[in-house]
Amino acid sequence: MTLAAIGVLGYLLGSIPFGLLLTRFAGRGDIRRIGSGNIGATNVLRTGSKTLAALTVLLDVAKGMAAVMIARQWDPEAGLVAAGCAVLGHMFPVWLGFRGGKGVATALGVLFPLAWPVALVAALLWVAAAFVFHYSSLAALVGAAAGAMLAPFVADGRTALVIAGIALLIILRHHANIRRLIAGTESRISLKKS
């Protein structure tokens, strides 16, 4: 029962659609009707507001961290349940008909308390790939794959397995982006100051 409750808590925290809420409060309309229709920071960036996009990243990271840290108050391994459920909550939020984001920032958030070296490497590789190639999706794929490969060297077996599972979810959620990257039709992002 405790693990079930922790799973629900993790899911509910992960399902808070900060990208949608921030853009609505800022008078930018429904983010689901802009660009890719995604609720994540990359699509928020398409509204023209880098501030809102940055806030979306920070809040999505924070909800992932919060889910794991709260769950660990009951049991250290409960954090693993909360981590997976928080990412699933972001990807498939009940409030939005189970149509959410790609889970990248939320996954980064759960990584910090689970295995901070993995989180740090994944974040640095995301930034590097985004600046070099200007594809948010490619940067996310690089970060996810690197995190899954590094995890067995710095985390225990169960934690590494959960991290690999989260990385696989992120890669699967990017299936359309992967096809566009191969076709050369993927949208680029600009990280330069306006």
C-alpha positions as CSV (number, residue, x, y, z in Angstrom):
1,M,0.0,0.0,0.0
2,T,2.8,2.4,0.8
3,L,4.6,1.8,-2.5
4,A,1.2,2.2,-4.3
5,A,0.7,5.6,-2.5
6,I,4.2,6.7,-3.3
7,G,3.6,5.7,-7.0
8,V,0.4,7.8,-7.1
9,L,2.2,10.7,-5.4
10,G,5.1,10.6,-7.9
11,Y,2.7,10.4,-10.8
12,L,0.6,13.3,-9.6
13,L,3.7,15.5,-9.0
14,G,5.0,14.5,-12.4
15,S,1.7,15.3,-14.1
16,I,1.7,19.0,-13.2
17,P,1.8,20.6,-16.7
18,F,4.0,23.6,-15.9
19,G,4.6,24.5,-19.5
20,L,0.9,24.7,-20.1
21,L,0.2,26.6,-16.9
22,L,3.0,29.2,-17.4
23,T,2.1,30.0,-21.0
24,R,-1.6,30.4,-20.1
25,F,-0.8,32.6,-17.1
26,A,1.5,34.7,-19.3
27,G,-1.3,35.2,-21.9
28,R,0.4,33.1,-24.6
29,G,-2.6,30.9,-25.1
30,D,-2.7,27.1,-25.1
31,I,0.8,25.6,-25.7
32,R,-0.8,22.5,-27.2
33,R,-2.0,24.7,-30.2
34,I,1.5,26.0,-30.8
35,G,4.4,24.3,-32.7
36,S,4.6,20.6,-31.9
37,G,1.7,20.8,-29.4
38,N,4.0,19.5,-26.7
39,I,3.8,20.9,-23.1
40,G,7.6,20.9,-22.6
41,A,10.1,23.6,-22.5
42,T,11.2,23.3,-26.2
43,N,7.7,24.0,-27.3
44,V,7.3,26.8,-24.8
45,L,10.4,28.3,-26.4
46,R,8.4,28.5,-29.6
47,T,6.2,31.1,-28.0
48,G,9.1,33.5,-28.2
49,S,9.7,33.6,-24.5
50,K,13.0,32.2,-23.3
51,T,12.1,33.2,-19.8
52,L,9.0,31.0,-19.8
53,A,11.0,28.2,-21.4
54,A,13.7,28.4,-18.7
55,L,11.0,28.5,-15.9
56,T,9.4,25.4,-17.4
57,V,12.7,23.5,-17.3
58,L,13.3,24.6,-13.7
59,L,9.9,23.6,-12.5
60,D,9.8,20.3,-14.4
61,V,13.2,19.4,-12.9
62,A,12.0,20.5,-9.5
63,K,8.9,18.3,-9.6
64,G,11.0,15.3,-10.5
65,M,13.4,16.0,-7.6
66,A,10.6,16.6,-5.2
67,A,8.9,13.3,-6.0
68,V,12.1,11.3,-5.3
69,M,13.0,13.3,-2.2
70,I,9.6,13.0,-0.6
71,A,9.4,9.3,-1.3
72,R,12.7,8.7,0.3
73,Q,11.3,9.9,3.6
74,W,9.5,6.6,3.8
75,D,12.1,4.3,2.3
76,P,15.2,4.9,0.2
77,E,14.1,2.4,-2.5
78,A,10.7,4.1,-2.6
79,G,12.5,6.9,-4.5
80,L,12.9,4.5,-7.4
81,V,9.1,4.0,-7.6
82,A,8.5,7.7,-7.4
83,A,11.1,8.4,-10.0
84,G,9.6,6.2,-12.6
85,C,6.0,7.3,-11.8
86,A,7.0,11.0,-11.9
87,V,8.4,10.7,-15.4
88,L,5.3,8.7,-16.5
89,G,3.1,11.4,-15.0
90,H,4.8,14.0,-17.1
91,M,4.5,11.9,-20.3
92,F,1.0,10.8,-19.7
93,P,-0.9,13.3,-17.4
94,V,-4.4,12.3,-16.6
95,W,-5.4,16.0,-16.6
96,L,-4.5,16.3,-20.3
97,G,-6.0,13.1,-21.6
98,F,-2.7,11.3,-21.1
99,R,-1.0,13.5,-23.8
100,G,2.0,15.1,-22.1
101,G,5.6,15.9,-22.8
102,K,8.8,13.9,-23.5
103,G,9.9,13.8,-19.9
104,V,13.4,15.1,-20.4
105,A,13.5,17.8,-17.7
106,T,11.5,15.7,-15.2
107,A,13.9,12.8,-15.8
108,L,16.8,15.0,-15.1
109,G,15.1,16.1,-11.9
110,V,14.7,12.5,-10.7
111,L,18.3,11.8,-11.6
112,F,19.8,14.4,-9.2
113,P,18.7,12.6,-6.0
114,L,19.1,9.1,-7.5
115,A,22.6,9.5,-9.0
116,W,23.8,13.1,-9.2
117,P,26.9,12.3,-11.3
118,V,24.7,10.8,-14.0
119,A,22.4,13.8,-13.9
120,L,25.4,16.2,-14.2
121,V,26.9,14.3,-17.2
122,A,23.5,14.0,-18.9
123,A,22.8,17.8,-18.4
124,L,26.2,18.8,-19.7
125,L,25.9,16.6,-22.7
126,W,22.4,18.0,-23.4
127,V,23.7,21.5,-23.3
128,A,26.8,20.7,-25.5
129,A,24.7,18.9,-28.1
130,A,22.1,21.6,-28.2
131,F,24.7,24.3,-28.7
132,V,26.6,22.4,-31.4
133,F,23.7,20.9,-33.4
134,H,20.7,23.1,-32.4
135,Y,18.4,20.1,-32.0
136,S,16.7,19.8,-28.7
137,S,15.5,16.3,-29.5
138,L,19.0,15.1,-30.5
139,A,20.4,16.7,-27.3
140,A,17.8,14.8,-25.2
141,L,18.6,11.5,-26.9
142,V,22.4,12.0,-26.3
143,G,21.8,12.8,-22.6
144,A,19.4,9.9,-22.1
145,A,21.7,7.4,-23.8
146,A,24.8,8.7,-21.9
147,G,22.9,8.5,-18.6
148,A,21.9,4.9,-19.2
149,M,25.4,3.9,-20.1
150,L,27.0,5.7,-17.1
151,A,24.5,4.6,-14.4
152,P,25.9,1.1,-13.9
153,F,29.3,2.6,-13.0
154,V,28.1,5.0,-10.4
155,A,24.8,3.6,-9.0
156,D,23.6,0.3,-7.6
157,G,21.9,-2.3,-9.8
158,R,18.3,-1.3,-9.1
159,T,18.9,2.4,-9.6
160,A,20.9,1.8,-12.8
161,L,18.0,-0.4,-14.1
162,V,15.4,2.4,-13.3
163,I,17.6,5.0,-15.0
164,A,18.0,2.8,-18.1
165,G,14.2,2.3,-18.1
166,I,13.6,6.0,-18.0
167,A,16.1,6.6,-20.8
168,L,14.3,4.0,-22.9
169,L,11.0,5.8,-22.3
170,I,12.5,9.1,-23.4
171,I,14.0,7.5,-26.5
172,L,10.6,5.9,-27.4
173,R,8.8,9.2,-26.8
174,H,11.1,10.8,-29.4
175,H,10.3,8.3,-32.1
176,A,8.8,11.0,-34.4
177,N,11.7,13.3,-33.7
178,I,14.1,10.5,-34.6
179,R,12.4,10.0,-38.0
180,R,12.6,13.8,-38.6
181,L,16.2,13.9,-37.7
182,I,17.0,11.1,-40.2
183,A,14.9,12.9,-42.8
184,G,16.6,16.2,-42.1
185,T,13.2,17.9,-41.3
186,E,13.6,18.3,-37.5
187,S,13.0,21.9,-36.2
188,R,16.1,23.6,-34.8
189,I,16.2,25.7,-31.6
190,S,18.1,28.9,-30.9
191,L,19.8,29.3,-27.5
192,K,21.3,32.7,-28.2
193,K,20.0,35.8,-26.4
194,S,17.4,37.7,-28.3
